[in-house]
Amino acid sequence: MSTELATDQAVLFESRDDGIAVITLNRPATRNCLSAEVREGLRAAWDRFERDPALRVGIVTGAGEKAFCAGGDLKAMVDSGMQVPPRDFIPVPYDNVHLSKPTIAAVNGAAFAGGWLIAQSCDLCVASTSATFAVTEVRVGRSSPWATPLIHMIPQRVMMEILLTGKPISARRAYEIGLVNRLAEPEDLMSEALGLAAEILDGAPLSVRVARETVMLATEMGRSAALEAARHASEVCYRSSDAQEGPRAFSEKRPPHWQGR
């Protein structure tokens, strides 16, 4: 049965029967900015997702129509005299938050600064045609070291323009440069994100996990080292029961019955 936190929570968590978790930043009145309560709620949600073996794909989105996440709470930063943010200031998937499962950002509106960071950190991104993206730090005297991995996602000169100007780009432009996987009309955004998640769920669980790890190894290592590391990572998949079930199901012309082992 699906479960969800009370609607007054800063971050909502829906655990679906199909193995998908939907995490919603739930402060639309403040454009889902990363206040302390949102950050802590998001950290708890990612932890819950990772720990639940029944959940295989996570989707993160924002409440309301205007913003996915407008970034950090600048007023709170000024009031606290924050200079260099603590390493764990924003819970970032696959960085300071340990995750081993695929994630999808369903961007429903503005994804600025920290909002861009969350969308960038997820494995895949589906965006509403009304969404906008921006790395706005240069406009408020801050910095964006977290944007470094963008060089593996978009062309260097496009990245340079985005960081140097701080100007927003449209969802269409984000799709054209490869930041976004799929576009959807606003009313179809979650259906598109859930459909993409369902496509991932069709795959063997261990194969999906190793496929994700292979992509990350390829971005972080040289060619030869990545090949060797990927071969090693793939052994658990090749030696699994599912590796026998897949070909057997194909030959018998039936859907496979994945066990994840």
C-alpha positions as CSV (number, residue, x, y, z in Angstrom):
1,M,0.0,0.0,0.0
2,S,1.2,3.5,-0.8
3,T,2.1,5.6,2.2
4,E,2.7,9.3,2.5
5,L,3.8,11.7,5.2
6,A,1.3,14.2,6.5
7,T,0.7,17.0,3.9
8,D,2.1,19.7,6.2
9,Q,5.5,18.1,6.2
10,A,8.4,20.0,4.4
11,V,9.1,16.9,2.3
12,L,6.5,14.2,1.3
13,F,7.4,10.6,0.8
14,E,5.2,8.2,-1.2
15,S,6.1,4.6,-1.3
16,R,4.3,3.0,-4.2
17,D,3.4,-0.7,-4.7
18,D,5.3,-0.8,-8.0
19,G,8.7,-0.1,-6.4
20,I,8.8,3.6,-7.1
21,A,9.3,6.2,-4.4
22,V,8.1,9.8,-5.0
23,I,9.7,12.5,-2.9
24,T,8.1,15.9,-3.1
25,L,9.6,19.2,-1.8
26,N,6.6,20.6,-0.2
27,R,7.1,24.3,0.5
28,P,5.5,25.9,-2.6
29,A,4.9,29.2,-0.9
30,T,8.7,29.7,-0.6
31,R,9.3,28.1,-4.1
32,N,10.5,25.0,-2.3
33,C,13.7,26.7,-1.3
34,L,16.2,24.6,0.7
35,S,15.4,25.8,4.2
36,A,16.7,23.8,7.1
37,E,13.4,21.8,7.4
38,V,13.4,21.0,3.7
39,R,17.1,19.9,3.8
40,E,16.5,17.6,6.8
41,G,13.3,16.2,5.2
42,L,15.1,15.5,2.0
43,R,17.9,13.8,3.8
44,A,15.5,11.6,5.7
45,A,13.6,10.8,2.5
46,W,16.7,9.7,0.6
47,D,17.7,7.5,3.6
48,R,14.3,5.9,3.7
49,F,14.4,5.2,-0.1
50,E,17.8,3.6,0.1
51,R,16.9,1.4,3.1
52,D,13.7,0.0,1.7
53,P,14.5,-3.1,-0.4
54,A,11.1,-2.9,-2.1
55,L,11.9,0.5,-3.6
56,R,14.0,0.4,-6.7
57,V,13.6,3.8,-8.4
58,G,13.2,7.3,-6.8
59,I,11.6,10.3,-8.3
60,V,12.0,13.8,-6.7
61,T,9.8,16.7,-7.6
62,G,8.4,19.9,-6.2
63,A,5.0,20.9,-5.0
64,G,3.1,23.6,-6.9
65,E,3.4,24.9,-10.4
66,K,6.1,27.6,-10.1
67,A,9.2,25.9,-8.7
68,F,10.9,22.6,-8.5
69,C,13.4,24.2,-6.1
70,A,14.5,27.9,-6.2
71,G,17.8,27.1,-4.4
72,G,19.1,27.9,-0.9
73,D,17.5,30.1,1.7
74,L,19.6,33.2,1.1
75,K,18.1,35.2,4.0
76,A,19.0,32.4,6.4
77,M,22.5,32.3,5.0
78,V,22.9,36.0,5.6
79,D,21.4,35.9,9.0
80,S,23.7,33.1,10.0
81,G,26.8,34.7,8.5
82,M,27.5,31.6,6.4
83,Q,30.6,31.7,4.4
84,V,31.8,28.3,3.0
85,P,28.7,25.9,3.3
86,P,29.4,22.8,5.3
87,R,30.1,19.7,3.2
88,D,26.7,18.2,4.0
89,F,24.7,21.4,3.9
90,I,22.5,20.1,1.0
91,P,21.8,16.4,0.8
92,V,23.1,15.5,-2.6
93,P,22.4,12.0,-4.1
94,Y,25.6,10.0,-4.8
95,D,27.7,12.7,-3.2
96,N,27.2,13.2,0.5
97,V,24.1,10.9,0.5
98,H,24.8,7.2,-0.2
99,L,22.4,5.8,-2.8
100,S,22.8,2.7,-4.9
101,K,19.5,3.0,-6.8
102,P,18.5,5.0,-9.9
103,T,16.9,8.4,-9.4
104,I,14.8,10.7,-11.6
105,A,14.3,14.5,-11.2
106,A,10.8,15.5,-12.3
107,V,11.3,19.3,-12.7
108,N,8.0,21.0,-12.6
109,G,9.1,24.7,-12.5
110,A,12.2,26.8,-11.7
111,A,15.3,24.7,-10.8
112,F,17.7,27.4,-9.7
113,A,21.1,27.1,-7.9
114,G,20.5,24.3,-5.3
115,G,17.5,23.2,-7.3
116,W,19.7,22.8,-10.4
117,L,22.1,20.9,-8.2
118,I,19.4,18.4,-7.1
119,A,18.2,17.9,-10.7
120,Q,21.8,17.6,-11.9
121,S,22.6,15.0,-9.3
122,C,19.8,12.6,-10.2
123,D,20.6,10.0,-12.8
124,L,17.8,11.1,-15.2
125,C,15.7,14.3,-15.6
126,V,12.2,14.8,-16.9
127,A,11.1,18.4,-17.2
128,S,7.9,20.2,-17.7
129,T,7.9,22.4,-20.8
130,S,7.3,25.4,-18.4
131,A,10.4,24.6,-16.3
132,T,13.5,26.8,-16.2
133,F,17.1,26.1,-15.1
134,A,19.8,28.4,-13.8
135,V,23.0,28.4,-11.9
136,T,22.5,31.9,-10.3
137,E,25.4,32.0,-7.9
138,V,27.3,34.8,-9.8
139,R,24.3,37.1,-9.4
140,V,24.4,36.8,-5.6
141,G,28.1,36.7,-5.0
142,R,28.2,33.0,-4.2
143,S,30.0,30.1,-5.9
144,S,29.0,26.8,-7.5
145,P,31.8,24.2,-7.1
146,W,29.0,21.6,-7.2
147,A,28.5,22.3,-10.9
148,T,31.8,20.6,-11.8
149,P,30.2,17.3,-12.9
150,L,28.3,19.3,-15.6
151,I,31.3,18.9,-17.8
152,H,30.3,15.3,-18.3
153,M,26.8,16.2,-19.2
154,I,26.9,19.3,-21.4
155,P,29.4,21.0,-23.8
156,Q,32.1,23.1,-22.1
157,R,31.2,26.4,-23.8
158,V,27.5,25.9,-22.9
159,M,28.5,25.2,-19.3
160,M,30.8,28.3,-19.3
161,E,27.9,30.6,-20.4
162,I,25.5,29.2,-17.9
163,L,27.9,29.7,-15.0
164,L,29.3,33.0,-16.1
165,T,26.0,34.7,-16.8
166,G,23.7,33.1,-14.2
167,K,20.9,33.5,-16.8
168,P,18.1,30.9,-16.9
169,I,17.6,28.5,-19.8
170,S,14.3,27.0,-20.9
171,A,13.4,23.4,-20.5
172,R,13.6,23.1,-24.3
173,R,17.2,24.4,-24.2
174,A,18.1,22.1,-21.3
175,Y,16.8,19.2,-23.4
176,E,18.8,20.3,-26.5
177,I,22.1,20.4,-24.5
178,G,21.5,17.0,-22.9
179,L,20.7,18.1,-19.3
180,V,17.1,16.8,-19.6
181,N,16.2,13.4,-20.9
182,R,12.5,14.0,-21.7
183,L,10.1,16.9,-21.9
184,A,6.4,16.8,-21.0
185,E,3.5,19.2,-20.8
186,P,3.0,20.3,-17.2
187,E,-0.1,18.1,-16.7
188,D,1.8,15.1,-18.0
189,L,5.1,15.5,-16.1
190,M,4.6,12.9,-13.4
191,S,3.1,10.4,-15.8
192,E,6.2,10.8,-18.0
193,A,8.5,10.4,-15.0
194,L,6.6,7.4,-13.7
195,G,6.7,5.9,-17.2
196,L,10.5,6.3,-17.4
197,A,10.8,4.7,-13.9
198,A,8.6,1.8,-15.1
199,E,11.0,1.2,-18.0
200,I,13.9,0.9,-15.6
201,L,11.8,-1.5,-13.4
202,D,11.4,-3.8,-16.4
203,G,15.2,-4.5,-16.2
204,A,16.8,-7.1,-13.9
205,P,17.6,-5.3,-10.6
206,L,21.3,-6.3,-10.5
207,S,21.7,-5.5,-14.2
208,V,20.2,-2.0,-13.6
209,R,22.5,-1.4,-10.6
210,V,25.6,-2.4,-12.5
211,A,24.6,-0.4,-15.5
212,R,24.3,2.7,-13.4
213,E,27.7,1.9,-11.8
214,T,29.3,1.4,-15.2
215,V,28.2,4.9,-16.3
216,M,29.6,6.5,-13.2
217,L,32.9,4.6,-13.6
218,A,33.1,5.8,-17.2
219,T,32.8,9.5,-16.1
220,E,35.3,9.2,-13.2
221,M,38.1,7.1,-14.7
222,G,40.2,6.8,-17.8
223,R,39.2,4.3,-20.5
224,S,41.3,1.3,-19.5
225,A,40.7,1.7,-15.8
226,A,37.0,2.1,-16.3
227,L,36.8,-1.0,-18.4
228,E,38.6,-3.0,-15.8
229,A,36.5,-1.7,-13.0
230,A,33.2,-2.2,-14.9
231,R,34.2,-5.8,-15.7
232,H,34.8,-6.4,-12.0
233,A,31.5,-4.7,-11.0
234,S,29.6,-6.8,-13.5
235,E,30.6,-10.2,-12.1
236,V,27.9,-10.1,-9.4
237,C,25.4,-9.7,-12.2
238,Y,26.8,-12.3,-14.5
239,R,26.9,-14.9,-11.6
240,S,23.3,-14.2,-10.5
241,S,20.2,-16.3,-11.0
242,D,18.7,-13.5,-13.0
243,A,21.5,-13.9,-15.6
244,Q,20.1,-17.4,-16.3
245,E,16.4,-16.4,-16.0
246,G,16.7,-13.6,-18.6
247,P,17.9,-15.8,-21.5
248,R,15.6,-18.6,-20.4
249,A,12.6,-16.3,-20.5
250,F,13.6,-14.9,-23.9
251,S,13.9,-18.4,-25.4
252,E,10.6,-19.5,-23.8
253,K,8.9,-16.3,-25.1
254,R,7.6,-15.2,-21.7
255,P,8.3,-12.2,-19.3
256,P,11.2,-12.8,-17.0
257,H,10.7,-13.3,-13.3
258,W,13.4,-11.2,-11.7
259,Q,14.6,-12.1,-8.1
260,G,17.4,-9.5,-7.7
261,R,19.9,-12.2,-6.9
